[in-house]
Amino acid sequence: MKSAHTGNSHLRDFTTDPRVLLIAAIAVVVATAGLFAGIALLKLIRLATNIAYFGQFTLAELRLEGTPLGLAAVIVPVLGALIIGLMARFGSEKIRGHGIPEAIEAILLGRSRLDAKVAVLKPLSSAISIGSGGPFGAEGPIIMTGGAIGSLIAQMLPVSDNERKTLLVAGAAAGMTTVFGTPIAAIMLSVELLLFEWTPRSFIPVTVAAIVAEVERTLLHLPGPIFPFSGSMEASVAGLGGWVLVGIAAGLLSGLLTQLVYACEDAFQKLPIHWMWWPMIGGLVVGFGGLVEPQALGVGYDNIADMLDGRMLAAAALMLLVVKAIIWSVALGSGTSGGVLAPLLIMGGAMGAVLAGILPEATPGFWPLLAMAATMGGTMRAPLTATFFAVELTGNTHMLVPLIAACATAHAVTVLLMKRSILTEKVARRGHHLVREYRVDPFALTRVREVMTTKVESVPAAMTLHGAAAFLTAPDTRHPSFPVVDGQGHVLGLIDPPAILRWRRAGKHRKTTLGELLTGSKVTLAYPDEYLEGLSDKLLLANVSHLPVVSREDARLVGYIGWKDLMRVRSKKQAEERDRSALLSFGTKSRAQQSIGDSV
């Protein structure tokens, strides 16, 4: 007799094989390419800014409020938007938007394939957009560019779709790490938003890419952390109340910003002009917004530094929040090119600076930092990414508990108030539904013996073809197919009406036995200890709706299983989510025994 675990000897916690090491090695190349592409984009943004606002072909860091253009600066974002519209129409329409929805769509629907045009035009269009005053961040375009590089490298190699996806996301993680020096947050963003799975085969290469990018940017003397912050707050009941309050406010702000962006997009959709011209209208709004509040233009990293240092007053923060929200929403809704992450940080931080006066006393910059992370986490629905992002940006691990409290609260608010996030709404508007909840497949937890029919109706091998035809067409026949067994209970095959018809058309005699007809035929079998995950593949490959279940010890028929049994497993899983009941009544038959849903 075989040991009890013989049928499970091939089962492991993970399905990853040594090929993951090869993909990780390729990820090193992807990370390096993504790093240099990210650095090039950052320099290109600075060059475009200096040319547009100062007329200087230089990489020096010049502040926009010092531009000599005066009122003429209004026209700069318009001209930049015109160039982007032309690039999108005659180059690639995929350069429009902030990049991450396009990456998600490529991963889920496009076999993780991105065009070479995107790898070139996306960073170029983003540099022009941000350099001409667009209120965006560089991280979205860099993530898209890094992803395009990873996809292009993967397309030149013999890899699977899943491996191509992994390399695309590895490039995206390297790009995010390049901009902010946040490898842990880049890995978390990959897990929470881009991979749509949580497996070693993807996690390991993405981690390799993020770490390699961080090491290389350190060797190139890029700053890190880029916004040092040493403040903190003692844990207390009042402090916890403040953290939660900031999270609620950030969640509401996240919902408002998301609705504002797509309201603007809907308004542009109604215009009787080609979408190529929409960015110019958005650019005009950006230009006038820059006259009101110059700090709202461009990437605005200096605003983040001012907030964390406590140098931004509440009135100035409120003005920045309002102007930035308006010009960012209109510009993004117009279909121009730019990222969302840095603007979310700035608008969230500005809200934190405004609320700081009514919140418990804390180190200057504490509340803006908390609001930054919570707004990012709520809007992107990636609370862990936002938490680690804020910690890595500032180098302050003492902020972990307040940050996760605020980010989780903001996440709860947006999940309950909105069906989709700012990142997935665009994909949904193109007719595709996304589910961002990761769960263990019930098929991977359920064995055949738990759901199979044990009282099996079978037919003997001695039954004739005529007898089988009469049996299958009898009024009391309850199944579409039946296993054929010999005298020892071994399965010879299956019979169903189509099989009988095929044999009759082939000229088989009506008195031929089923055993003779099935001699030499191949039958697909199931086993009691195998999992439904593998069984579903067997049903598909065999192109049948039912399979006989046989014992591994003596190959005798012990059960029968079909697609309806598999569907019942799904229904049971849904019932576990839906049905509510109290299991403990403490010895009395009270309302505790009733369904919670009914009592409500």
C-alpha positions in Angstrom: 0.0 0.0 0.0 1.3 3.5 -0.9 2.0 6.0 1.8 -0.6 8.6 2.4 1.4 11.5 1.0 2.4 9.8 -2.3 -0.2 11.6 -4.3 0.9 15.0 -2.9 4.7 14.6 -3.2 4.7 17.1 -6.0 2.9 19.8 -4.1 4.8 22.8 -2.7 4.0 26.1 -1.1 5.0 27.9 -4.2 5.1 27.0 -7.9 8.3 28.9 -8.6 11.1 27.1 -10.2 14.9 27.9 -10.8 14.0 29.9 -13.9 13.2 32.8 -11.5 17.0 33.3 -11.2 17.3 33.9 -14.9 14.5 36.4 -14.9 16.1 38.1 -11.9 19.4 38.3 -13.8 17.6 40.0 -16.7 15.9 42.3 -14.2 19.4 43.7 -13.3 19.8 44.8 -16.9 16.3 46.2 -16.9 17.0 48.2 -13.7 20.2 49.7 -15.1 18.4 50.8 -18.3 15.5 52.1 -16.3 17.8 54.0 -14.0 19.6 55.9 -16.8 16.3 56.6 -18.5 14.9 58.1 -15.3 18.0 60.3 -14.8 17.8 61.4 -18.4 14.1 62.3 -17.9 14.8 64.4 -14.8 17.5 66.3 -16.6 15.3 66.7 -19.6 12.6 68.2 -17.4 15.0 70.8 -16.0 16.3 71.6 -19.4 12.8 72.1 -20.8 11.9 74.3 -17.9 14.9 76.5 -18.3 14.4 76.9 -22.0 10.7 77.6 -21.7 10.7 80.1 -18.9 14.2 81.5 -19.0 15.4 81.0 -22.6 18.6 79.4 -21.3 20.0 76.1 -22.5 21.2 75.0 -19.1 20.7 72.3 -16.4 20.9 74.8 -13.6 18.1 74.7 -11.0 16.1 77.9 -11.6 12.9 78.7 -9.8 9.8 79.4 -11.9 8.8 82.5 -9.8 12.0 84.1 -11.1 11.0 83.9 -14.8 11.4 87.2 -16.7 8.4 86.5 -18.9 5.9 88.2 -16.6 2.3 87.9 -18.0 3.6 86.2 -21.1 4.3 83.1 -19.0 0.6 82.2 -19.4 1.3 81.2 -23.0 4.1 78.7 -22.1 1.9 75.9 -20.9 -0.3 76.4 -24.0 2.6 76.0 -26.4 3.8 72.9 -24.5 0.4 71.4 -24.6 0.2 72.0 -28.4 3.4 70.0 -28.9 2.1 67.2 -26.7 -1.2 67.0 -28.6 0.7 66.8 -31.9 3.0 64.0 -30.5 0.0 62.1 -29.3 -1.9 62.3 -32.5 0.9 61.6 -34.9 3.1 59.6 -32.6 1.3 57.4 -30.0 -1.9 58.1 -28.2 -0.6 56.0 -25.3 1.5 59.0 -24.1 -1.6 60.7 -22.9 -2.4 60.6 -19.2 -0.2 59.8 -16.2 1.2 56.5 -17.3 0.1 54.0 -14.6 -3.3 53.1 -16.0 -1.6 52.5 -19.4 0.8 50.2 -17.7 -2.0 48.3 -15.9 -3.9 47.9 -19.2 -0.8 46.6 -20.9 -0.2 44.1 -18.1 -3.8 42.8 -18.0 -4.9 43.1 -21.5 -1.9 43.5 -23.8 0.3 40.6 -22.8 2.6 43.1 -21.1 3.7 44.5 -24.5 4.6 48.2 -24.9 5.7 49.8 -28.0 9.2 51.3 -28.6 7.4 54.5 -29.5 6.1 54.7 -25.9 9.5 54.3 -24.4 10.8 57.3 -26.4 7.7 59.6 -26.6 6.4 59.2 -23.1 9.4 60.7 -21.3 9.9 63.3 -24.0 6.2 64.4 -23.8 6.3 64.5 -20.0 9.5 66.6 -20.0 7.8 69.1 -22.3 4.6 69.0 -20.2 6.3 69.5 -16.9 9.0 71.8 -18.3 6.3 74.1 -19.7 4.7 74.4 -16.3 2.4 71.4 -16.1 1.6 70.7 -12.4 2.7 67.1 -12.6 5.3 64.7 -11.2 7.9 62.8 -13.1 7.3 59.5 -11.4 4.3 58.4 -13.5 6.1 58.9 -16.8 9.3 57.4 -15.5 7.3 54.3 -14.2 5.8 54.0 -17.7 9.2 54.5 -19.4 10.9 51.9 -17.1 8.0 49.5 -17.8 8.4 50.1 -21.5 12.1 49.3 -21.3 11.4 46.1 -19.3 8.8 45.1 -21.8 11.0 45.8 -24.8 13.9 43.8 -23.4 11.5 40.9 -22.6 10.0 41.0 -26.1 13.5 40.3 -27.5 13.8 37.1 -25.4 11.9 33.8 -25.3 9.8 34.4 -22.1 6.3 33.7 -21.1 3.6 36.4 -20.7 4.0 36.2 -16.9 7.8 36.6 -17.1 7.3 39.6 -19.5 4.9 41.1 -17.0 7.5 40.7 -14.3 10.2 42.4 -16.3 7.8 45.2 -17.2 7.0 45.8 -13.5 10.7 45.4 -12.6 11.4 48.3 -15.0 8.6 50.4 -13.4 10.0 49.7 -9.9 13.5 50.7 -11.0 12.0 53.9 -12.4 10.2 54.9 -9.2 13.4 54.1 -7.2 15.4 56.3 -9.5 13.2 59.4 -8.8 12.7 59.1 -5.1 15.2 56.6 -3.8 12.4 54.5 -2.3 13.0 50.8 -3.3 10.7 49.3 -0.6 7.9 51.5 -1.7 8.6 50.7 -5.3 8.3 47.0 -4.5 5.1 47.5 -2.5 3.6 49.5 -5.4 4.4 46.6 -7.7 2.6 44.2 -5.3 -0.4 46.4 -4.5 -1.0 47.8 -7.9 0.9 46.4 -10.9 1.6 42.6 -10.5 -2.0 41.5 -9.7 -0.4 38.5 -7.9 1.8 37.8 -4.9 4.2 35.1 -5.9 8.0 34.6 -5.6 8.3 34.3 -9.4 7.4 38.0 -9.7 8.4 39.3 -6.3 12.0 38.2 -6.5 12.9 39.8 -9.9 11.1 43.0 -9.0 12.9 43.2 -5.7 16.2 42.7 -7.5 15.4 45.5 -9.9 14.5 48.0 -7.2 17.6 47.2 -5.0 19.9 47.4 -8.0 18.5 50.7 -9.0 18.9 52.0 -5.4 22.5 50.8 -5.3 23.3 52.4 -8.6 21.7 55.7 -7.8 23.8 55.8 -4.6 27.0 55.1 -6.6 26.0 58.0 -8.8 25.6 60.2 -5.7 21.9 60.9 -6.1 20.4 62.2 -2.9 18.7 60.0 -0.5 16.5 60.5 1.5 15.5 63.4 -0.7 13.3 65.0 2.0 15.1 64.4 5.4 12.7 64.8 8.3 13.4 64.0 11.9 10.2 65.0 13.6 7.8 62.7 15.5 4.9 62.6 17.9 4.4 60.7 21.1 1.7 58.0 20.9 -1.4 59.1 22.8 -5.2 58.9 22.6 -5.3 62.5 21.4 -2.5 61.7 18.9 -4.4 58.7 17.6 -7.5 60.8 17.2 -5.5 63.3 15.1 -4.0 60.5 12.9 -7.5 59.2 12.2 -8.8 62.6 11.6 -6.1 63.3 9.0 -6.8 60.0 7.4 -10.5 60.8 7.1 -9.7 64.2 5.6 -7.2 62.7 3.2 -9.8 60.1 2.2 -12.4 62.8 1.4 -9.8 64.8 -0.4 -8.8 61.8 -2.4 -12.4 61.2 -3.5 -12.9 64.9 -4.4 -9.7 64.9 -6.5 -10.7 61.7 -8.3 -14.1 63.0 -9.1 -12.7 66.4 -10.2 -10.3 64.8 -12.6 -12.9 62.7 -14.3 -15.5 65.5 -14.3 -12.9 67.5 -16.3 -12.3 64.6 -18.6 -16.1 64.2 -19.2 -16.3 67.9 -19.9 -13.5 67.7 -22.5 -15.3 64.7 -24.1 -18.2 66.9 -24.9 -16.2 69.5 -26.8 -16.8 69.6 -30.6 -13.1 69.6 -31.4 -10.5 66.9 -31.8 -8.8 65.6 -28.6 -5.5 66.8 -29.9 -6.5 70.4 -29.0 -7.7 69.6 -25.5 -4.3 69.9 -23.8 -4.1 73.5 -25.1 -7.2 74.4 -23.2 -5.8 72.7 -20.1 -2.5 74.5 -20.7 -4.3 77.9 -20.7 -5.9 77.1 -17.3 -2.4 76.1 -16.0 -1.0 79.4 -17.3 -3.5 81.5 -15.5 -3.2 79.4 -12.4 0.5 80.1 -12.5 -0.1 83.8 -12.3 -2.2 83.3 -9.2 0.2 80.9 -7.5 3.5 80.3 -9.2 4.4 77.5 -6.7 1.6 75.4 -8.2 3.5 75.0 -11.5 6.0 72.2 -12.3 7.0 69.3 -10.2 7.0 71.4 -7.0 9.4 69.3 -4.9 10.5 72.5 -3.1 6.9 72.8 -1.8 7.3 69.5 -0.1 10.5 70.5 1.5 8.9 73.8 2.8 6.0 71.9 4.3 8.2 69.4 6.1 10.4 72.2 7.4 7.3 74.0 8.7 8.0 77.1 6.6 4.6 77.1 4.8 1.9 79.1 6.5 -1.7 77.9 6.5 -2.9 80.7 4.2 -0.2 80.0 1.6 -0.9 76.2 1.9 -4.6 76.8 1.3 -3.9 78.9 -1.8 -1.5 76.2 -3.1 -4.0 73.4 -2.4 -6.9 75.2 -4.3 -4.9 76.3 -7.3 -2.9 73.1 -7.6 -6.1 71.0 -7.4 -7.8 73.0 -10.1 -5.0 73.2 -12.7 -3.9 69.6 -12.1 -7.4 68.3 -12.5 -8.1 70.3 -15.7 -4.7 69.5 -17.2 -4.9 65.8 -16.4 -8.5 65.7 -17.7 -7.4 67.3 -20.9 -5.2 64.3 -21.7 -1.8 65.8 -21.4 1.2 63.8 -20.2 2.3 63.8 -16.5 2.3 62.0 -13.2 0.0 62.1 -10.2 2.2 61.1 -7.3 4.0 64.3 -6.6 0.9 66.5 -7.0 -0.9 64.2 -4.5 1.9 64.7 -2.1 1.8 68.5 -2.5 -2.0 68.8 -2.2 -2.1 66.4 0.7 0.7 68.2 2.5 -1.0 71.5 1.9 -4.2 70.2 3.5 -2.1 68.9 6.5 -0.5 72.4 6.9 -4.0 73.9 6.9 -5.3 71.5 9.5 -2.2 71.6 11.7 -3.7 74.5 13.7 -6.6 72.5 15.0 -4.7 69.2 15.5 -2.7 68.1 18.6 0.7 69.7 18.9 3.4 68.0 17.1 6.8 68.6 15.5 6.6 71.1 12.6 6.0 69.2 9.4 4.5 66.2 11.1 0.9 66.8 10.0 1.8 67.7 6.4 3.8 64.5 6.1 1.0 62.4 7.5 -1.5 64.1 5.2 0.8 63.6 2.2 1.1 59.9 2.7 -2.6 59.4 3.5 -3.7 61.4 0.4 -1.4 59.3 -1.8 -2.5 56.0 -0.2 -6.2 56.9 -0.4 -6.2 58.2 -3.9 -4.0 55.3 -5.3 -5.6 52.8 -2.8 -2.1 51.6 -1.9 -1.8 52.2 1.8 1.3 50.1 2.4 3.1 51.8 -0.6 2.2 55.2 0.8 3.4 54.3 4.3 6.8 53.0 3.2 7.1 55.8 0.6 6.9 58.4 3.3 9.3 56.6 5.6 11.9 56.3 2.8 11.4 59.8 1.5 12.2 61.2 5.0 14.5 58.5 6.4 12.3 58.5 9.6 11.2 55.1 10.7 9.6 56.6 13.9 6.7 57.7 11.7 5.6 54.2 10.8 2.8 53.9 13.3 1.2 57.3 12.6 1.6 56.8 8.9 -0.1 53.4 8.7 -2.9 54.6 10.9 -3.6 57.6 8.7 -3.1 55.7 5.4 -5.3 52.8 6.5 -8.0 55.3 7.5 -7.8 57.1 4.2 -7.9 53.7 2.4 -11.1 52.7 4.3 -12.8 56.0 3.4 -12.0 55.8 -0.3 -12.9 52.1 -0.6 -16.3 52.7 1.1 -17.1 55.9 -0.9 -15.7 55.1 -4.4 -16.0 52.1 -6.6 -12.7 52.7 -8.3 -9.5 54.7 -7.8 -8.0 57.4 -10.0 -5.8 54.8 -11.5 -8.4 52.1 -12.4 -11.2 54.4 -13.4 -9.6 55.1 -16.8 -9.2 51.4 -17.4 -12.9 50.8 -16.4 -14.0 53.6 -18.7 -12.5 51.6 -21.6 -14.8 48.7 -20.7 -12.6 46.5 -18.5 -13.4 45.6 -14.9 -10.5 45.2 -12.4 -10.5 43.4 -9.1 -7.7 44.4 -6.8 -8.4 41.9 -4.0 -5.9 39.0 -3.8 -7.4 35.8 -2.4 -6.4 32.1 -2.3 -8.2 30.2 -5.0 -10.7 27.8 -3.3 -9.7 25.3 -6.0 -6.2 25.2 -4.6 -7.6 24.3 -1.1 -10.3 21.8 -2.0 -9.6 18.1 -2.8 -11.7 16.0 -5.2 -12.9 13.7 -2.4 -14.5 16.7 -0.6 -16.9 17.4 -3.4 -17.2 14.2 -5.6 -20.3 12.1 -5.8 -19.6 8.8 -3.9 -22.7 6.9 -4.9 -21.7 6.4 -8.5 -24.1 5.1 -11.2 -22.0 3.1 -13.7 -22.6 0.6 -16.5 -21.0 -2.8 -16.9 -18.5 -3.4 -19.7 -20.7 -6.3 -20.8 -23.6 -4.0 -21.8 -24.2 -3.9 -25.5 -24.3 -0.9 -27.7 -28.0 -1.3 -28.1 -28.5 -1.7 -24.4 -26.4 1.5 -23.8 -28.5 3.5 -26.2 -31.7 2.4 -24.5 -30.2 3.1 -21.1 -29.2 6.6 -22.0 -32.5 7.6 -23.5 -34.6 6.2 -20.7 -36.8 8.8 -19.0 -35.3 8.2 -15.5 -31.7 8.7 -16.6 -30.3 11.4 -14.4 -26.8 12.0 -15.8 -25.5 13.0 -19.2 -22.6 10.5 -19.0 -21.7 7.3 -17.1 -18.4 5.5 -16.4 -18.0 2.0 -17.9 -16.4 -0.5 -15.4 -15.2 -4.1 -15.8 -15.8 -6.9 -13.3 -13.0 -5.6 -11.0 -14.4 -2.1 -10.8 -11.8 -0.6 -13.1 -12.9 2.2 -15.4 -12.6 1.5 -19.1 -14.1 4.8 -20.3 -17.2 7.0 -20.4 -20.3 6.8 -22.4 -22.7 9.5 -23.4 -25.3 10.0 -26.2 -22.7 11.5 -28.6 -20.4 8.5 -28.2 -23.2 6.1 -28.9 -24.1 8.1 -32.0 -20.5 8.1 -33.2 -20.3 4.3 -32.8 -23.6 3.7 -34.7 -22.5 6.0 -37.5 -19.2 4.1 -37.7 -21.1 0.9 -38.4 -20.5 -0.8 -35.1 -22.9 -3.7 -34.5 -25.7 -3.2 -32.0 -24.7 -6.3 -30.0 -21.0 -5.2 -29.6 -20.2 -4.8 -25.9 -19.0 -1.5 -24.4 -15.9 -3.3 -23.2 -15.0 -4.2 -26.8 -15.8 -0.7 -28.1 -13.6 0.9 -25.4 -10.6 -1.4 -25.7 -7.5 0.6 -26.2 -9.2 3.9 -25.6 -7.6 6.5 -23.4 -9.6 7.6 -20.4 -8.8 10.6 -18.2 -9.1 9.9 -14.5 -9.3 11.9 -11.3 -8.0 10.9 -7.9 -9.6 11.6 -4.5 -6.5 13.3 -3.1 -5.8 15.7 -6.0 -6.9 19.3 -5.8 -9.6 20.9 -8.0 -7.0 23.4 -9.4 -5.5 20.5 -11.4 -8.8 18.8 -12.0 -10.2 21.9 -13.9 -7.3 21.6 -16.3 -8.0 17.9 -16.8 -11.7 18.7 -17.7 -10.6 21.3 -20.1 -7.9 19.3 -21.9 -10.2 16.2 -22.1 -13.1 18.4 -23.3 -15.5 16.6 -21.0 -17.9 17.8 -18.3 -17.4 14.8 -15.9 -14.5 12.5 -14.8 -14.5 9.2 -13.0 -12.6 9.2 -9.7 -10.5 6.1 -8.9 -8.4 5.0 -6.0 -4.7 5.4 -6.3 -4.2 2.0 -4.5 -6.2 -0.3 -6.7 -7.6 2.0 -9.5 -11.1 1.0 -8.6 -14.0 3.5 -9.2 -14.8 5.4 -6.0 -16.5 8.5 -7.2 -17.6 10.8 -10.0 -17.1 14.6 -10.3 -18.2 17.2 -12.8 -18.2 20.9 -13.5 -21.2 21.5 -11.3 -19.3 20.2 -8.3 -16.6 22.8 -9.0 -19.2 25.6 -9.3 -20.6 24.6 -5.9 -17.1 25.2 -4.4 -17.3 28.8 -5.8 -20.8 29.2 -4.5 -19.7 28.1 -1.0 -16.9 30.6 -1.0 -19.3 33.4 -1.9 -21.6 32.2 0.9 -18.8 32.5 3.4 -18.6 36.2 2.4 -22.3 36.7 2.3 -24.0 34.7 5.1 -23.6 36.0 8.7 -24.5 34.1 11.8 -23.5 34.0 15.5 -21.8 30.8 16.5 -21.8 31.3 20.2 -25.1 31.7 22.1 -23.8 31.2 25.6 -26.3 28.5 26.4 -29.4 30.5 25.5 -31.5 30.6 22.4 -31.5 34.3 21.8 -31.1 36.7 19.0 -27.4 35.8 18.9 -28.4 32.6 17.1 -30.0 34.5 14.3 -28.3 35.9 11.3 -26.6 39.2 12.0 -28.0 40.4 8.7 -31.5 39.5 9.7 -31.2 41.1 13.1 -30.0 44.3 11.4 
